[in-house]
């Protein structure tokens, strides 16, 4: 523990004033090497003309933070008709377009069964998105919501 | 069944049908359907993995164990 304490004192950049432990002659004070900012001829404060900046893309200061591809997909549902609900997958494209794919229509009873429980429904949505993204869906846009399927 | 993403909904349909059955083994079917749904939803890639396995020439078999009730 004492050794650790000594090491902490040695590497502390701003030593405590009048500490007898820190002023021991046996302890060699370690000063940090001057970094690029402090090196002569590269001072950022004094000589701004010599400062060479790497070409880095500038961060957009305005606008909404861009979401990742994973976050752009979402599953929701709409009431298709009386006693019928349609689940659909939507995602955001670059141009602000939001294509939609209707997965299937279900009746009220099935709808309640699927959406019962928050965790269960969240897992259901994740499964739909994963299945959709796997490339199983070959049609780019499907709008009939599987209306030919018996409920 | 035309698309993979319709499988979870189809599983719920099976469960709903099992609930409506008036048969001595309806409860067993319901339990099985619930278990399949639980396993399927637990792993978002479960159906994709199954599809890939089938596409690569593998097949999946279910066998009854001794401990099964």
Backbone of each chain as ProteinMPNN parsed JSONL, in Angstrom:
{"seq_chain_A": "XXXXXXXXXXXXXXXXXXXXXXXXXXXXXXXXXXXXXXXXXXXXXXXXXXXXXXXXXXXXXXXXXXXXXXXXXXXXXXXXXXXXXXXXXXXXXXXXXXXXXXXXXXXXXXXXXXXXXXXXXXXXXXXXXXXXXXXXXXXXXXXXXXXXXXX", "coords_chain_A": {"N_chain_A": [[0.816, -1.191, 0.0], [1.971, 1.195, 0.796], [3.92, 1.497, -1.118], [2.368, 1.877, -3.351], [1.225, 4.28, -2.742], [3.439, 5.934, -2.858], [4.019, 5.758, -5.541], [1.86, 6.962, -6.666], [2.237, 9.528, -5.798], [4.491, 10.19, -7.229], [3.778, 10.232, -9.932], [1.926, 12.131, -10.025], [0.898, 15.019, -11.594], [0.655, 17.574, -10.547], [2.135, 18.264, -7.841], [1.466, 17.908, -4.328], [1.744, 20.708, -2.19], [4.573, 21.249, -0.047], [4.928, 18.637, 0.84], [6.517, 16.247, 2.611], [7.077, 13.657, 1.86], [6.964, 13.68, -0.901], [9.167, 15.165, -1.477], [11.404, 13.702, -1.083], [14.803, 12.864, -1.488], [15.507, 10.451, -2.614], [13.538, 9.648, -4.308], [12.913, 9.688, -7.621], [11.847, 12.223, -9.582], [9.375, 12.054, -12.025], [9.011, 13.544, -14.966], [6.634, 14.345, -17.407], [7.203, 13.689, -20.853], [7.654, 16.265, -23.253], [4.871, 16.845, -25.227], [3.628, 16.78, -28.637], [2.208, 19.1, -28.88], [3.482, 20.756, -27.116], [6.023, 20.867, -27.982], [8.935, 22.57, -29.209], [8.371, 24.97, -31.689], [5.986, 23.96, -32.507], [3.859, 24.978, -31.193], [0.553, 25.433, -30.255], [-0.661, 27.626, -29.298], [1.018, 29.889, -29.513], [2.328, 29.901, -32.095], [0.517, 29.814, -34.569], [0.726, 29.65, -37.292], [2.415, 27.639, -38.003], [1.011, 25.369, -37.523], [-0.125, 22.306, -38.542], [-2.854, 20.799, -39.902], [-4.583, 17.721, -39.999], [-6.379, 16.449, -42.759], [-9.547, 16.034, -41.979], [-12.869, 14.738, -41.922], [-15.382, 17.056, -41.364], [-17.435, 17.385, -38.526], [-20.935, 17.284, -38.648], [-22.599, 20.087, -37.55], [-25.193, 20.702, -37.31], [-28.573, 19.437, -37.53], [-30.314, 16.258, -37.367], [-29.023, 13.492, -35.521], [-27.529, 10.888, -37.28], [-28.995, 7.736, -37.767], [-28.008, 4.311, -37.213], [-27.891, 1.488, -39.512], [-29.179, -0.649, -38.35], [-30.933, 0.534, -36.64], [-32.765, 1.73, -38.213], [-34.796, 0.128, -39.116], [-38.148, -0.751, -38.415], [-40.96, -2.186, -36.811], [-44.41, -2.05, -37.088], [-47.979, -1.742, -36.669], [-51.111, -1.589, -38.374], [-54.576, -0.819, -38.451], [-56.291, -2.756, -40.522], [-58.82, -3.433, -41.379], [-62.18, -3.845, -40.113], [-61.856, -5.72, -37.218], [-59.431, -6.689, -38.075], [-55.923, -6.647, -38.316], [-52.859, -5.362, -39.59], [-49.539, -6.266, -39.808], [-46.483, -4.582, -40.354], [-43.319, -3.774, -41.911], [-41.052, -1.167, -41.791], [-38.592, 1.102, -43.057], [-35.964, 3.546, -43.042], [-34.812, 5.297, -45.79], [-32.021, 6.765, -47.628], [-32.846, 9.075, -48.989], [-34.878, 9.978, -47.447], [-37.078, 8.553, -47.857], [-39.575, 6.179, -46.93], [-39.974, 3.088, -47.309], [-42.415, 0.44, -47.273], [-43.284, -2.757, -46.109], [-45.759, -5.039, -46.035], [-46.383, -7.511, -43.771], [-48.235, -9.494, -42.803], [-51.727, -10.114, -42.397], [-53.754, -10.22, -39.531], [-56.3, -11.53, -37.358], [-58.341, -10.093, -34.723], [-58.106, -11.587, -32.367], [-55.739, -13.013, -32.722], [-54.022, -10.901, -32.979], [-54.059, -9.748, -30.428], [-52.904, -11.814, -29.045], [-50.312, -11.858, -30.065], [-49.296, -9.296, -29.459], [-49.356, -9.275, -26.769], [-47.769, -8.645, -23.799], [-44.812, -6.905, -23.263], [-42.081, -7.591, -23.621], [-42.28, -9.939, -25.037], [-43.505, -9.073, -27.396], [-41.554, -7.348, -28.325], [-39.52, -9.161, -28.909], [-40.764, -10.548, -30.926], [-40.9, -8.561, -32.892], [-38.192, -8.146, -33.381], [-37.561, -10.593, -34.493], [-39.054, -10.541, -36.868], [-37.781, -8.46, -38.247], [-35.183, -9.465, -38.497], [-35.672, -11.703, -40.077], [-36.645, -10.505, -42.34], [-34.427, -9.028, -43.191], [-32.681, -10.974, -43.892], [-32.794, -11.542, -46.482], [-34.69, -13.13, -47.449], [-36.979, -12.115, -48.394], [-37.843, -11.419, -51.508], [-39.239, -9.805, -53.122], [-39.285, -6.364, -53.652], [-41.066, -4.39, -52.767], [-44.007, -4.963, -51.138], [-47.407, -4.841, -51.181], [-49.836, -5.948, -50.727], [-50.443, -7.112, -48.354], [-50.835, -9.748, -47.816], [-53.446, -10.475, -48.4], [-54.739, -12.501, -49.583], [-54.551, -14.581, -47.976], [-56.043, -16.898, -45.8], [-57.613, -16.024, -42.747]], "CA_chain_A": [[0.0, 0.0, 0.0], [2.853, 2.357, 0.865], [4.555, 1.64, -2.427], [1.398, 2.46, -4.275], [1.089, 5.686, -2.402], [4.596, 6.656, -3.375], [3.939, 5.834, -7.001], [0.857, 7.965, -6.99], [2.83, 10.844, -5.601], [5.485, 10.47, -8.253], [3.228, 10.521, -11.252], [0.953, 13.234, -9.944], [1.474, 16.151, -12.331], [0.66, 18.78, -9.731], [2.399, 17.706, -6.505], [0.929, 18.659, -3.205], [2.778, 21.589, -1.649], [5.223, 20.984, 1.235], [4.777, 17.246, 1.261], [7.878, 15.713, 2.824], [7.214, 12.393, 1.131], [7.204, 13.978, -2.313], [10.454, 15.836, -1.665], [12.506, 12.815, -0.72], [15.823, 12.88, -2.537], [15.656, 9.156, -3.276], [12.482, 9.466, -5.316], [13.213, 10.449, -8.833], [10.62, 12.825, -10.105], [9.189, 11.763, -13.439], [8.279, 14.583, -15.688], [6.184, 13.84, -18.711], [7.9, 14.216, -22.018], [6.819, 17.252, -23.947], [4.126, 16.279, -26.348], [3.706, 17.536, -29.884], [1.651, 20.433, -28.692], [4.377, 21.607, -26.362], [7.349, 20.844, -28.573], [9.262, 23.868, -29.79], [8.046, 25.135, -33.089], [4.654, 23.43, -32.81], [2.917, 25.489, -30.2], [-0.746, 25.775, -30.828], [-1.118, 28.937, -28.84], [1.861, 30.982, -29.954], [2.648, 29.951, -33.516], [-0.593, 29.163, -35.278], [1.06, 29.497, -38.702], [3.112, 26.367, -38.205], [0.119, 24.26, -37.185], [-0.575, 21.544, -39.709], [-4.031, 20.003, -39.531], [-4.897, 16.599, -40.87], [-7.702, 16.621, -43.378], [-10.551, 15.153, -41.373], [-14.237, 15.193, -42.227], [-15.942, 17.883, -40.303], [-18.678, 16.861, -37.955], [-22.065, 18.19, -38.882], [-22.992, 20.755, -36.312], [-26.647, 20.815, -37.246], [-29.324, 18.295, -38.043], [-30.52, 15.109, -36.494], [-27.965, 12.497, -35.543], [-27.901, 9.826, -38.197], [-29.137, 6.435, -37.115], [-27.361, 3.208, -37.901], [-28.807, 0.701, -40.344], [-29.983, -1.502, -37.474], [-31.978, 1.301, -35.971], [-33.709, 2.316, -39.15], [-35.935, -0.779, -39.308], [-39.098, -0.815, -37.318], [-42.192, -2.943, -37.073], [-45.607, -1.516, -36.452], [-49.203, -2.35, -37.188], [-52.21, -0.678, -38.69], [-55.855, -1.499, -38.529], [-56.564, -2.92, -41.948], [-60.278, -3.367, -41.513], [-62.796, -4.205, -38.844], [-61.416, -7.01, -36.687], [-58.23, -7.139, -38.782], [-54.728, -5.821, -38.16], [-51.77, -5.719, -40.513], [-48.173, -5.957, -39.359], [-45.661, -4.107, -41.468], [-41.934, -3.388, -41.637], [-40.675, 0.069, -42.479], [-37.219, 1.542, -42.8], [-35.664, 4.863, -43.582], [-33.775, 5.323, -46.824], [-31.21, 7.984, -47.632], [-33.587, 10.24, -49.464], [-35.998, 10.267, -46.568], [-38.198, 7.674, -48.209], [-39.841, 5.102, -45.978], [-40.724, 1.982, -47.932], [-43.17, -0.378, -46.329], [-43.62, -4.119, -46.518], [-46.78, -5.619, -45.179], [-46.007, -8.905, -43.493], [-49.412, -10.354, -42.799], [-52.913, -9.648, -41.677], [-54.218, -11.144, -38.486], [-57.559, -11.098, -36.753], [-58.209, -9.446, -33.41], [-57.663, -12.54, -31.346], [-54.319, -13.284, -32.966], [-53.307, -9.657, -32.721], [-53.884, -9.616, -28.977], [-51.973, -12.859, -28.618], [-48.954, -11.48, -30.476], [-48.842, -8.067, -28.8], [-49.464, -9.423, -25.318], [-46.456, -8.664, -23.144], [-43.883, -6.012, -23.966], [-40.854, -8.32, -24.008], [-42.659, -10.897, -26.07], [-43.739, -8.346, -28.647], [-40.253, -6.845, -28.789], [-38.824, -10.298, -29.529], [-41.482, -10.802, -32.181], [-40.481, -7.541, -33.864], [-36.794, -8.44, -33.756], [-37.576, -11.76, -35.38], [-39.546, -10.112, -38.181], [-36.746, -7.657, -38.904], [-34.077, -10.358, -38.868], [-36.118, -12.539, -41.195], [-36.744, -9.658, -43.524], [-33.098, -8.619, -43.635], [-31.89, -12.121, -44.346], [-32.877, -11.649, -47.931], [-35.739, -14.069, -47.83], [-37.982, -11.369, -49.143], [-37.265, -11.081, -52.806], [-39.974, -8.674, -53.683], [-38.81, -5.162, -52.977], [-42.178, -3.761, -52.074], [-45.21, -5.772, -51.206], [-48.435, -3.975, -50.617], [-51.158, -6.569, -50.629], [-50.616, -7.533, -46.963], [-51.243, -11.138, -47.748], [-54.893, -10.473, -48.272], [-55.298, -13.747, -50.123], [-54.409, -15.634, -46.977], [-57.179, -17.045, -44.88], [-57.269, -15.603, -41.398]], "C_chain_A": [[0.852, 1.245, 0.0], [3.541, 2.588, -0.464], [3.607, 2.284, -3.42], [1.24, 3.949, -4.017], [2.241, 6.503, -2.945], [4.505, 6.817, -4.879], [2.919, 6.898, -7.43], [1.44, 9.353, -6.849], [3.786, 11.187, -6.732], [4.853, 10.879, -9.573], [2.213, 11.656, -11.2], [1.542, 14.471, -10.627], [1.549, 17.422, -11.504], [0.871, 18.362, -8.292], [1.822, 18.591, -5.412], [2.032, 19.522, -2.614], [3.25, 21.125, -0.284], [4.968, 19.588, 1.734], [6.165, 16.65, 1.42], [8.105, 14.43, 2.049], [7.57, 12.651, -0.334], [8.578, 14.591, -2.529], [11.628, 14.976, -1.224], [13.539, 12.814, -1.828], [15.936, 11.558, -3.273], [14.628, 8.96, -4.391], [12.789, 10.352, -6.513], [11.917, 10.967, -9.426], [10.518, 12.562, -11.601], [8.378, 12.863, -14.078], [7.831, 14.023, -17.022], [6.947, 14.505, -19.84], [7.027, 15.25, -22.714], [6.149, 16.657, -25.163], [4.284, 17.171, -27.572], [3.187, 18.952, -29.73], [2.646, 21.357, -28.014], [5.774, 21.66, -26.968], [7.65, 22.196, -29.22], [8.951, 23.912, -31.274], [6.675, 24.634, -33.46], [3.605, 23.932, -31.82], [1.613, 25.92, -30.843], [-1.172, 27.184, -30.446], [-0.3, 30.066, -29.47], [2.026, 31.068, -31.454], [1.594, 29.197, -34.318], [-0.262, 28.927, -36.75], [1.712, 28.155, -38.986], [2.213, 25.154, -37.967], [-0.383, 23.59, -38.454], [-1.727, 20.66, -39.272], [-4.225, 18.867, -40.526], [-6.255, 16.831, -41.508], [-8.697, 15.604, -42.83], [-11.934, 15.662, -41.73], [-14.806, 15.967, -41.056], [-17.258, 17.305, -39.824], [-19.815, 17.827, -38.252], [-22.523, 18.793, -37.563], [-24.508, 20.847, -36.174], [-27.3, 19.521, -37.73], [-29.41, 17.156, -37.058], [-29.38, 14.116, -36.625], [-28.413, 11.308, -36.384], [-27.956, 8.49, -37.477], [-28.401, 5.369, -37.908], [-28.402, 2.414, -38.674], [-29.734, -0.14, -39.475], [-31.17, -0.733, -36.895], [-33.059, 1.786, -36.929], [-34.928, 1.421, -39.373], [-36.884, -0.698, -38.121], [-40.346, -1.58, -37.778], [-43.338, -2.23, -36.378], [-46.833, -2.198, -37.073], [-50.238, -1.267, -37.47], [-53.497, -1.496, -38.719], [-56.259, -1.565, -39.994], [-58.058, -2.844, -42.231], [-60.864, -3.745, -40.163], [-62.348, -5.619, -38.437], [-60.151, -7.54, -37.378], [-57.091, -6.134, -38.602], [-53.663, -6.301, -39.135], [-50.432, -5.31, -39.907], [-47.347, -5.546, -40.571], [-44.27, -3.737, -40.983], [-41.642, -2.136, -42.445], [-39.221, 0.377, -42.157], [-36.977, 2.854, -43.53], [-34.557, 4.742, -44.616], [-33.103, 6.69, -46.846], [-32.009, 9.227, -48.022], [-34.77, 10.62, -48.598], [-37.227, 9.43, -46.869], [-38.361, 6.595, -47.149], [-40.656, 4.013, -46.652], [-41.415, 1.13, -46.862], [-43.414, -1.755, -46.934], [-44.642, -4.648, -45.528], [-46.5, -7.106, -45.012], [-47.225, -9.806, -43.589], [-50.557, -9.67, -42.068], [-53.313, -10.693, -40.653], [-55.533, -10.626, -37.93], [-57.305, -10.57, -35.343], [-57.622, -10.374, -32.358], [-56.166, -12.805, -31.476], [-53.472, -12.049, -32.657], [-53.043, -9.484, -31.223], [-52.875, -10.629, -28.458], [-50.514, -12.452, -28.911], [-48.442, -10.288, -29.668], [-48.934, -8.143, -27.283], [-48.063, -9.52, -24.703], [-45.431, -7.871, -23.928], [-42.651, -6.761, -24.474], [-41.145, -9.285, -25.149], [-42.848, -10.203, -27.425], [-42.439, -7.78, -29.212], [-39.465, -7.961, -29.479], [-39.461, -10.651, -30.874], [-41.031, -9.819, -33.263], [-39.049, -7.789, -34.334], [-36.726, -9.599, -34.74], [-38.05, -11.375, -36.78], [-38.467, -9.35, -38.943], [-35.593, -8.545, -39.366], [-34.453, -11.219, -40.066], [-36.186, -11.729, -42.476], [-35.366, -9.337, -44.088], [-32.279, -9.775, -44.178], [-31.932, -12.275, -45.858], [-33.915, -12.641, -48.39], [-36.814, -13.383, -48.649], [-37.362, -10.919, -50.449], [-38.017, -9.948, -53.492], [-39.536, -7.421, -52.945], [-39.918, -4.467, -52.203], [-43.408, -4.633, -52.254], [-46.325, -5.011, -50.511], [-49.77, -4.68, -50.402], [-51.445, -7.138, -49.24], [-51.138, -8.962, -46.844], [-52.745, -11.29, -47.666], [-55.521, -11.754, -48.818], [-55.218, -14.876, -49.11], [-55.642, -15.689, -46.086], [-56.747, -16.662, -43.484], [-57.39, -16.753, -40.435]], "O_chain_A": [[0.545, 2.226, -0.676], [3.727, 3.728, -0.889], [4.001, 3.128, -4.224], [1.136, 4.758, -4.939], [2.055, 7.619, -3.431], [4.859, 7.859, -5.43], [3.105, 7.616, -8.413], [1.18, 10.241, -7.662], [3.878, 12.343, -7.145], [5.349, 11.778, -10.251], [1.703, 12.085, -12.235], [2.622, 14.915, -10.236], [2.419, 18.261, -11.738], [-0.102, 18.124, -7.576], [1.707, 19.81, -5.54], [3.177, 19.074, -2.551], [2.456, 20.667, 0.538], [4.807, 19.377, 2.936], [6.912, 16.562, 0.446], [9.228, 14.154, 1.626], [8.374, 11.931, -0.926], [9.107, 14.547, -3.64], [12.73, 15.485, -1.017], [13.176, 12.768, -3.003], [16.398, 11.518, -4.413], [14.853, 8.176, -5.314], [12.904, 11.574, -6.415], [11.006, 10.197, -9.729], [11.46, 12.816, -12.351], [7.207, 13.072, -13.758], [8.578, 13.304, -17.686], [7.284, 15.688, -19.797], [5.803, 15.117, -22.755], [6.792, 16.043, -26.014], [4.985, 18.182, -27.539], [3.673, 19.882, -30.375], [2.678, 22.56, -28.271], [6.619, 22.426, -26.506], [6.751, 22.879, -29.712], [9.25, 22.973, -32.011], [6.223, 24.839, -34.586], [2.555, 23.308, -31.665], [1.583, 26.66, -31.827], [-1.93, 27.843, -31.157], [-0.855, 31.074, -29.908], [1.892, 32.141, -32.041], [1.804, 28.043, -34.694], [-0.898, 28.094, -37.396], [1.576, 27.605, -40.079], [2.636, 24.021, -38.197], [-0.985, 24.225, -39.32], [-1.576, 19.853, -38.355], [-4.051, 19.037, -41.733], [-7.171, 17.35, -40.869], [-8.663, 14.432, -43.205], [-12.153, 16.869, -41.83], [-14.706, 15.55, -39.902], [-18.072, 16.808, -40.602], [-19.665, 19.041, -38.119], [-22.795, 18.084, -36.594], [-25.039, 21.043, -35.081], [-26.637, 18.636, -38.271], [-28.687, 17.098, -36.063], [-28.837, 13.922, -37.712], [-29.519, 10.793, -36.226], [-27.078, 8.158, -36.682], [-28.196, 5.502, -39.115], [-29.607, 2.617, -38.529], [-30.907, -0.33, -39.796], [-32.254, -1.28, -36.693], [-34.136, 2.201, -36.504], [-35.983, 1.909, -39.779], [-36.459, -0.59, -36.97], [-40.707, -1.601, -38.955], [-43.233, -1.854, -35.211], [-46.713, -3.109, -37.892], [-50.226, -0.188, -36.878], [-53.49, -2.699, -38.979], [-56.534, -0.542, -40.62], [-58.485, -2.248, -43.22], [-60.135, -3.94, -39.19], [-62.451, -6.571, -39.211], [-59.842, -8.727, -37.268], [-57.288, -4.925, -38.724], [-53.579, -7.486, -39.46], [-50.227, -4.152, -39.541], [-47.497, -6.093, -41.663], [-44.063, -3.429, -39.81], [-41.95, -2.061, -43.635], [-38.694, -0.033, -41.123], [-37.671, 3.213, -44.481], [-33.503, 4.161, -44.355], [-33.54, 7.634, -46.188], [-31.844, 10.296, -47.434], [-35.57, 11.481, -48.966], [-38.271, 9.571, -46.233], [-37.383, 6.157, -46.544], [-41.885, 4.012, -46.577], [-41.02, 1.126, -45.696], [-43.711, -1.887, -48.122], [-44.395, -4.689, -44.322], [-46.396, -7.852, -45.986], [-47.243, -10.764, -44.361], [-50.363, -8.778, -41.243], [-53.216, -11.896, -40.894], [-55.838, -9.436, -38.02], [-56.179, -10.606, -34.847], [-56.758, -9.989, -31.571], [-55.429, -12.821, -30.491], [-52.358, -12.15, -32.143], [-51.942, -9.119, -30.813], [-52.093, -10.34, -27.551], [-49.617, -12.679, -28.1], [-47.287, -10.273, -29.244], [-48.62, -7.174, -26.591], [-47.278, -10.396, -25.068], [-45.205, -8.127, -25.11], [-42.234, -6.583, -25.619], [-40.364, -9.424, -26.091], [-42.401, -10.698, -28.459], [-42.247, -7.737, -30.427], [-38.824, -7.734, -30.505], [-38.771, -11.007, -31.829], [-40.808, -10.206, -34.41], [-38.735, -7.66, -35.517], [-35.942, -9.588, -35.689], [-37.492, -11.845, -37.771], [-38.265, -9.57, -40.137], [-35.09, -8.398, -40.48], [-33.639, -11.433, -40.964], [-35.831, -12.206, -43.554], [-35.156, -9.367, -45.3], [-31.278, -9.557, -44.86], [-31.178, -13.06, -46.431], [-34.01, -12.956, -49.576], [-37.469, -13.999, -49.489], [-36.438, -10.107, -50.454], [-37.472, -9.236, -54.336], [-39.431, -7.435, -51.719], [-39.696, -4.006, -51.083], [-43.79, -4.987, -53.369], [-46.174, -4.59, -49.364], [-50.73, -4.062, -49.94], [-52.556, -7.595, -48.973], [-51.803, -9.316, -45.871], [-53.252, -12.144, -46.939], [-56.685, -12.052, -48.548], [-55.733, -15.972, -49.332], [-56.196, -14.666, -45.683], [-55.62, -16.952, -43.083], [-57.138, -16.588, -39.242]]}, "seq_chain_B": "XXXXXXXXXXXXXXXXXXXXXXXXXXXXXXXXXXXXXXXXXXXXXXXXXXXXXXXXXXXXXXXXXXXXX", "coords_chain_B": {"N_chain_B": [[-47.331, -20.761, -46.984], [-45.168, -18.267, -47.72], [-43.035, -16.555, -47.233], [-40.179, -16.017, -45.158], [-40.437, -14.271, -43.001], [-43.036, -14.483, -42.308], [-43.316, -16.663, -40.79], [-43.223, -16.505, -37.875], [-45.753, -15.395, -37.344], [-47.364, -17.349, -38.405], [-46.85, -19.38, -36.611], [-48.093, -18.421, -34.34], [-50.663, -18.53, -35.297], [-51.056, -21.263, -35.42], [-50.983, -21.812, -32.727], [-53.268, -20.423, -31.884], [-55.231, -21.876, -33.224], [-54.923, -24.316, -31.984], [-55.84, -23.719, -29.462], [-58.505, -23.579, -29.948], [-59.248, -26.1, -30.495], [-61.188, -28.974, -29.845], [-60.232, -31.401, -28.388], [-58.689, -34.221, -26.876], [-55.916, -34.039, -26.913], [-55.346, -31.426, -27.338], [-54.268, -29.603, -25.544], [-51.67, -30.463, -25.339], [-50.711, -29.917, -27.891], [-50.94, -27.152, -27.858], [-49.069, -26.514, -25.895], [-46.733, -27.386, -27.136], [-46.676, -25.688, -29.352], [-46.394, -23.237, -28.061], [-43.866, -23.594, -26.926], [-42.268, -23.791, -29.217], [-42.625, -21.257, -30.272], [-41.48, -19.715, -28.242], [-38.787, -20.527, -28.359], [-38.179, -19.774, -30.944], [-38.499, -16.985, -30.906], [-36.627, -16.274, -29.073], [-34.12, -16.208, -30.204], [-33.178, -14.001, -32.561], [-32.097, -14.692, -35.007], [-32.836, -17.253, -35.459], [-34.667, -18.413, -37.31], [-33.48, -17.708, -39.685], [-31.115, -19.105, -39.527], [-32.092, -21.713, -39.629], [-33.142, -21.72, -42.178], [-30.838, -21.317, -43.696], [-29.469, -23.635, -43.045], [-31.099, -25.568, -44.182], [-30.848, -24.836, -46.823], [-28.241, -25.519, -47.289], [-28.25, -28.201, -47.525], [-28.749, -29.601, -45.212], [-30.802, -31.298, -42.85], [-33.318, -31.116, -40.354], [-34.116, -32.995, -37.57], [-36.569, -34.042, -35.289], [-36.589, -35.788, -32.36], [-38.11, -38.001, -30.091], [-37.454, -37.928, -26.676], [-36.502, -39.992, -23.848], [-37.276, -38.804, -21.517], [-39.386, -37.261, -22.163], [-42.692, -36.234, -21.607]], "CA_chain_B": [[-46.232, -19.983, -46.425], [-44.362, -17.805, -48.833], [-41.856, -15.808, -46.839], [-39.662, -16.391, -43.847], [-40.899, -13.399, -41.923], [-44.407, -14.826, -41.941], [-43.31, -17.862, -39.952], [-43.663, -16.26, -36.494], [-47.204, -15.201, -37.307], [-47.97, -18.663, -38.639], [-46.757, -20.145, -35.362], [-49.188, -17.93, -33.49], [-51.919, -19.054, -35.852], [-51.15, -22.663, -34.971], [-51.334, -21.767, -31.304], [-54.671, -20.014, -31.772], [-56.05, -23.011, -33.663], [-54.853, -25.353, -30.95], [-56.714, -23.299, -28.361], [-59.905, -23.781, -30.327], [-59.52, -27.527, -30.707], [-61.868, -29.739, -28.813], [-59.582, -32.703, -28.546], [-57.937, -34.498, -25.638], [-54.502, -33.685, -27.025], [-55.236, -30.013, -27.734], [-53.358, -28.907, -24.628], [-50.295, -30.849, -25.72], [-50.37, -29.148, -29.099], [-50.753, -25.762, -27.433], [-47.776, -26.405, -25.194], [-45.667, -27.521, -28.136], [-46.639, -24.457, -30.146], [-45.818, -22.185, -27.204], [-42.421, -23.836, -26.815], [-41.63, -23.439, -30.5], [-42.636, -19.788, -30.363], [-40.485, -19.196, -27.29], [-37.44, -20.785, -28.888], [-38.001, -18.99, -32.168], [-38.362, -15.563, -30.607], [-35.464, -16.035, -28.21], [-32.969, -15.902, -31.059], [-33.694, -13.339, -33.774], [-31.576, -15.323, -36.218], [-33.162, -18.683, -35.433], [-35.286, -18.836, -38.566], [-32.486, -17.549, -40.751], [-30.191, -20.245, -39.405], [-32.794, -22.895, -40.139], [-33.25, -21.596, -43.63], [-29.512, -21.536, -44.261], [-29.137, -25.049, -42.893], [-31.855, -26.309, -45.189], [-30.274, -24.509, -48.129], [-26.948, -26.172, -47.436], [-28.419, -29.644, -47.633], [-28.967, -30.252, -43.93], [-32.19, -31.386, -42.438], [-33.46, -31.14, -38.9], [-35.036, -34.033, -37.121], [-36.965, -34.005, -33.89], [-36.794, -37.15, -31.869], [-38.695, -38.016, -28.744], [-36.516, -38.456, -25.686], [-37.112, -40.831, -22.821], [-37.842, -37.99, -20.439], [-40.548, -36.495, -22.638], [-43.921, -36.713, -20.986]], "C_chain_B": [[-45.293, -19.553, -47.545], [-43.076, -17.138, -48.397], [-41.473, -16.113, -45.399], [-40.247, -15.541, -42.724], [-42.35, -13.657, -41.544], [-44.478, -16.033, -41.006], [-43.744, -17.57, -38.508], [-45.172, -16.075, -36.382], [-47.92, -16.534, -37.523], [-47.921, -19.519, -37.372], [-47.852, -19.709, -34.383], [-50.537, -18.421, -34.002], [-52.135, -20.499, -35.422], [-51.584, -22.708, -33.51], [-52.808, -21.404, -31.112], [-55.604, -21.155, -32.183], [-56.064, -24.111, -32.599], [-55.746, -25.014, -29.762], [-58.182, -23.597, -28.67], [-60.271, -25.261, -30.459], [-60.251, -28.14, -29.529], [-61.39, -31.182, -28.936], [-58.769, -32.981, -27.276], [-56.47, -34.089, -25.712], [-54.293, -32.212, -27.426], [-54.238, -29.261, -26.836], [-51.903, -29.215, -24.946], [-49.828, -30.037, -26.933], [-50.103, -27.689, -28.729], [-49.393, -25.576, -26.771], [-46.618, -26.478, -26.177], [-45.532, -26.235, -28.952], [-46.028, -23.315, -29.339], [-44.313, -22.348, -27.08], [-41.693, -23.439, -28.09], [-41.565, -21.923, -30.671], [-41.564, -19.192, -29.451], [-39.075, -19.348, -27.838], [-37.168, -19.908, -30.112], [-37.759, -17.519, -31.863], [-37.134, -15.263, -29.75], [-34.235, -15.658, -29.027], [-33.483, -15.264, -32.35], [-33.227, -14.0, -35.066], [-31.974, -16.79, -36.33], [-33.727, -19.154, -36.775], [-34.315, -18.725, -39.733], [-31.507, -18.719, -40.733], [-30.828, -21.516, -39.96], [-32.852, -22.87, -41.658], [-31.895, -21.868, -44.291], [-29.113, -23.001, -44.178], [-29.846, -25.887, -43.956], [-31.267, -26.059, -46.581], [-28.95, -25.191, -48.382], [-27.056, -27.689, -47.414], [-28.61, -30.358, -46.314], [-30.462, -30.382, -43.679], [-32.241, -31.541, -40.924], [-34.479, -32.19, -38.527], [-35.341, -33.828, -35.651], [-37.195, -35.444, -33.445], [-37.265, -37.081, -30.418], [-37.687, -38.63, -27.769], [-37.275, -39.269, -24.643], [-37.842, -39.986, -21.775], [-39.084, -37.225, -20.876], [-41.83, -37.088, -22.069], [-45.016, -37.017, -21.98]], "O_chain_B": [[-44.7, -20.387, -48.229], [-42.1, -17.16, -49.147], [-42.313, -16.42, -44.553], [-40.516, -16.039, -41.631], [-42.84, -13.105, -40.558], [-45.543, -16.382, -40.497], [-44.558, -18.315, -37.962], [-45.792, -16.547, -35.429], [-48.948, -16.808, -36.904], [-48.843, -20.288, -37.099], [-48.452, -20.533, -33.692], [-51.445, -18.693, -33.216], [-53.252, -20.905, -35.101], [-52.422, -23.516, -33.11], [-53.504, -21.996, -30.288], [-56.644, -21.369, -31.559], [-57.09, -24.747, -32.355], [-56.332, -25.897, -29.137], [-58.987, -23.836, -27.77], [-61.446, -25.622, -30.526], [-59.959, -27.849, -28.369], [-62.058, -32.043, -29.507], [-58.222, -32.056, -26.676], [-55.849, -33.822, -24.683], [-53.191, -31.815, -27.805], [-53.478, -28.409, -27.297], [-51.026, -28.357, -24.84], [-48.701, -29.545, -26.98], [-49.159, -27.073, -29.226], [-48.669, -24.619, -27.047], [-45.646, -25.731, -26.068], [-44.426, -25.757, -29.207], [-45.244, -22.524, -29.863], [-43.569, -21.368, -27.122], [-40.628, -22.824, -28.042], [-40.571, -21.383, -31.156], [-40.836, -18.281, -29.843], [-38.272, -18.416, -27.788], [-36.072, -19.376, -30.284], [-36.913, -16.881, -32.489], [-36.661, -14.127, -29.709], [-33.405, -14.869, -28.576], [-34.152, -15.925, -33.144], [-33.884, -13.881, -36.101], [-31.488, -17.493, -37.216], [-33.303, -20.181, -37.305], [-34.33, -19.545, -40.651], [-31.124, -19.25, -41.775], [-30.185, -22.291, -40.667], [-32.636, -23.883, -42.324], [-31.814, -22.555, -45.309], [-28.506, -23.548, -45.099], [-29.26, -26.795, -44.546], [-31.201, -26.968, -47.408], [-28.566, -25.421, -49.529], [-26.045, -28.382, -47.294], [-28.634, -31.589, -46.277], [-31.27, -29.645, -44.246], [-31.301, -32.041, -40.306], [-35.565, -32.26, -39.101], [-34.459, -33.479, -34.867], [-37.914, -36.204, -34.092], [-36.859, -36.213, -29.646], [-37.144, -39.707, -28.011], [-38.503, -39.239, -24.566], [-38.871, -40.386, -21.229], [-39.759, -36.609, -20.051], [-42.014, -38.305, -22.06], [-46.108, -37.429, -21.589]]}, "name": "protein", "num_of_chains": 2, "seq": "XXXXXXXXXXXXXXXXXXXXXXXXXXXXXXXXXXXXXXXXXXXXXXXXXXXXXXXXXXXXXXXXXXXXXXXXXXXXXXXXXXXXXXXXXXXXXXXXXXXXXXXXXXXXXXXXXXXXXXXXXXXXXXXXXXXXXXXXXXXXXXXXXXXXXXXXXXXXXXXXXXXXXXXXXXXXXXXXXXXXXXXXXXXXXXXXXXXXXXXXXXXXXXXXXXXXXXXXXXXX"}
